[in-house]
């Protein structure tokens, strides 16, 4: 649209050109560059810094050559409002900062090539200088709104899926665990211990299902403004045999859902220690809190994990490490690093703060 406006106005003002051939060349350049820009901006991979710089440079060059094409004392520049294309591209890409930068460059060039500044010239420059940042700010706001909408949709979908899985677990796994608990108590001996463990897992699963059902019913309340002390919650894990927790003396307050997930990760690590090293095997949990992140370490002195064992477990459908540990940490935007060998096994978990 700005190209059509520029072409028509230059044709209408053809008698203002001291060098008509140069004027035709400028118009051809605008037509050609518009075609290139429309093609280039259409694909995200081509929206590079080089393209934006070239777009702005072409606009500045056409403004700069206006005195040579039209002569001194010209009224309107050759490109006119066509330069708004480059201005808006910078505003969309770099938000209000980019819009302001492009506006200043274009306005300064427009004013420098003129012999005098009229009220109309000032008005045009004023609109460019405030228009670029405003468009950039609006683009940034729209992007934030779209991101919030996407997060809300993902949260709702995840809540619905958790509720569906909770129903499936309730209909199958919990009933089996309840049966194992009853039969184990009846049989006695080692079966009684198995029944006791099944009862503990049944209780944990029921608690988890109730939490997920509340999440599905009131997704807007999940996490919310509620916070929990991660150090205090991890301290509860010392009720397990041979588990030592070291944490800061001051509270480490984080969103409640983050604390629950991190406690679940540590619990999964300790479950692995109990299963693969022994229920009485010592394990250590260390929490360190920083301004931008929290770091957790879970360590044992077992024989370590044989090479390829985790990959084999994942292939067989046992996803304790990949989902209960690494999956949860990845959902929080963090990293979970495993070190294992003859010295034992250690998980290093790092989760950044301020992203939720």
N, C-alpha and C positions, 0 to 999 in steps of 0.2 A: 504493500500500500504506500509506504513512504517512497519507494522507487518510482511508482507511477506518478506520485505527486511531484517528485523532483524532475522527471522527464517532461511532464506537461508544462511545468513552470519554466524550465529552461528553453523549451520550444517557444513558449509565449514571450519570453524575454530575450529572444535570439539577438535582437538588435543591441542588447547591452554588452555583447561579447566583442572585445577588441580583437581577439584571436578566435574566430569561429571554429577553425579546425581543432584547436586545442580544446574548445568547449565540447565538440563532438567526441573527442577522445575521452574526456572526463565522464561524459554520459555513458559511453560504451564501457568504461572501467566500472562504473556503478552497476550497470546491468550484469556484467560478467561476474563481478564480485558477489552480487546478490545471489546469483545462481550457485556460485561456489559455496557461499555461506549457508544457504538453504540445504544444500546437499550435505555439507560437513556437520552442521548442528543436528541433523536428523538422527545420527548414530551416536550414542553416548561415548563409545570408544574414540571418536574423533574430536570430542570436545576437550581438547588439550589446551594448555597454557599458550602454546604456539599459535593455535587458531585464534584465540581471544586477542592476543597481542597483535596478530596480523590484521584482524578485523578493526581494532582501534587505530592501528597505524594507517590503514587505507582511508579511514574517515578523517584522520588528522591531515594526511597528505592532500586530500581533496579540498579541505579548508585552506591549507597553506598555499595552494597554487591559485586560489581564486583571484588575488590581485594580478597575477600574471595573465590570467585568461580574460578577466573583465576590465582590468585597468584600475587605477586609483579612483577612489570615490565611489566604489560599487555599493550597492544597497544590500543585496542578498547574496549569500555565498552560493557556490555551484551545487553542493550537495543538499543544502537546506536541512529539512528535518530528516533526511535520509540517515544522518549520523546517529539518530536515535536507535537504530538497529544495534550498533556496537555498544551504545550505552546500556540498553536493556540486557544484552548478552552478559555484560560484566556484572550487572545487578543480579541477574538470575544465578550466575555461577558463584559469585563471591559476596552475595548478600549486600547489605548496606555499605560495607567498606568498599567493595568493588564498584558499586554504583556511584559512590562519592568520588572515588579516584578517577573513573572514566569521565564523570561530569566535569571535574576540575580540569583535566587535560583538554577536553573538547572546548570548554568555555574559555580557557586561557588562550588556546589557539585562535578561536573565533575573534576574541578581543584584540589580540596582538596583530592580526592581519588588517585591521581596520584603521583608517586615519583618524576617525572620531567615533565616539560611542553615543548613539542616540537612545532615546527612551525605549524605542522598539527593540534595539539590540540588548539593552539591559533586561527587558522583560523576557526575551528568549533565553538569555543566559541564566536568569533567575529560575525559570521553569526547569531548565536542564539540571541545575545544581540541586534543587530540592526533589526533582522527579526521580533521579537515579537512586539516592538513598532510600526514598520512600518505597519504590518498587522492590529494591533489595530487601528491605525490612519485611515487606509483605510476603515475599518469597520465602524468607526464613521462617516466618510465622506459619505459613501454610505447610511447610515441610515438617515443622514440629507437630502441628495438628495431625498431619497424616501419620507420623510416627506413633503418636499417642493412640490414634484410632487403630493402627495395626497391632499395637501392644494389647489394646483392649480386646480386639477380636481373637488374638492368640490366647489370651488369658481365658476368655469365655470358652473357646474350643478345647483348651487343655482341661478346664474344669469339667466340661461335659464328658471328655474322654476318661478322666479320673473317676467320675461317678459311674461310668459304664464298667470300667475295670473293677471298681469296688463291688459292684453287684455280682460280677462274674466270680470274684474271689469269695464273696460271701456265700454264693451258691455252691461252690466247689471246695476250695482249699480249706475254709474254716470248718466245714462239716467234717472233712477228713481229719484235720487236726484234733477236733473235738472227740472223734471216734478213737484216735490213737491215744489220747489222754485217758479216756475211760478204760480202754482195753489194757493199757499199760498198768494202770492202777490195779486192775483185776488180776493180771498175770504176775505182778511183783518182780523182784529181782532187777536185772538190767532193763527189762521192759518198763518197769516203774520209772526209772530215770529217763527213758525215752519219752514216756508219757508226760513226765514233768516238763521236759524241754518243749514238747508239743504244746502243752498248756501255756507256757510263756510266750511262744510264738503266736498262739491264737489270741492272747490278750493284746499283744502288740499290733497284730493285724486289725483287730476290732477297733482299737484306738485310732489307727491310721484311717480306717474306713469312715469312722464318724467324722474325723477332721475333713476328709475329702468330700463327704456328703454336705457338710456345712459350707465348704468352698463352692460346690456346685450350686447350692441354693442361694448363696450371697456372695457372688464373685467380687463384687465391689468392696467387700469387707476384708478380702484376703490381704494379709499384711497390713494394709491401711497405714495409720500413723503409729500402730503398736510397735513397741520395741522390747527386746529382751536382753538380758545380760548374758553374753556368750560364755564368759568365764564361769558364771554360776551354773549355767546349764551343763557345761562340760564337767564341772565339779561333781555332778550327780553320777557320772560314770564311774567314780571311784567306789561305788557300791559293788561293782563287779570285782571278782577275785583278782588280786595282783595287778590292778590297774592304778597307775600313778598319774595324776594330772597336775601340771605346772602352768599357772596362768598369772597374769598381772594382778596386783593387789587391788587395783581400781577397776570399776565395772567397764566392760567392753560392750557398750550398748549398740545393737544393730537392729534392723527391721526384723520382726518376729519370724517372718517366713525364711529369711536368710539364716537366722540362728537355728531354726528347726532343720533346715537342709544340711547345715554344717554338722550339727549333732548327729544326723542320720549318717553322714559320710564317715564320721569318726566311729560311730557304732558299727558300721559295716566293716571297717578296718579291724576293730576289736573282735568282731564275730569271726573273721578269718583267722585271727590269732588263736582264739579258743578252739576252732575246728581243726586247724592244721598244725598248731604247735602244742596245744593242750589247754584245758580249761583253767589250770593253775599257772600257766606260763605268764611271767611278768610282761607288762606292756607299759609304755610311757607315752603320755600325750602332752605336748608342749604348745601353748598358745602365745603368740606375740602379736601385739596390736600396734600399727603405725598409722600415721595420719591418712594415708591413701590406700591402705590394704591391711588385711589380717593374714597371718601365716600360721599354719597348723602343721605339727609334726607328730606322726604316730609311728612308734618304733617298737620292735620286739627283738629278741635274741635267739630266734629259731634258726632252723637250717637254711632258710631262704627259699625262694621259689625257683624251681628248675627252669632252665631256658626253654622257651616255647610252651610252657604250661598254660599261661594265660590265653595264648592264641588257641590252644587246643580246647580249653574250657569254653571260649566264645564260640568256636565251631560246633561244639556239642550242645550249645544252647544255654550254658551256664553263664549268665551275664552279670554276676555279682560285682566284679571289678569294673567292667566296661560301663555298666549302668548305675549301680548303687554308689559307686565312688566317682569314676571319671565322668559319667553322665551328669550326675548332680552338680559336680564342680563346674563343668562346662556350661550348664544352664545358668550358673551364677556369674559367668564371665571369667572364671578363674582357671588355674592350671593345677593338675595333680601329677606329680613326678614320683616314680617308684624307683627306689634303690634297693637291690637285693643281692645277697651273696652269702658266704659262710658266716658273716657277721650278723646275719638276720635280715629283717625287712624293715624299710622305713619309707613312709609316705610323706612327701613334702607338698602341702596344699597351700596355694596362694590365691586369695580372692580380693579383687580390687573393691574399694568402697566408693560410694557416690554415684553409681550407675543406675540405681533403681529408684 
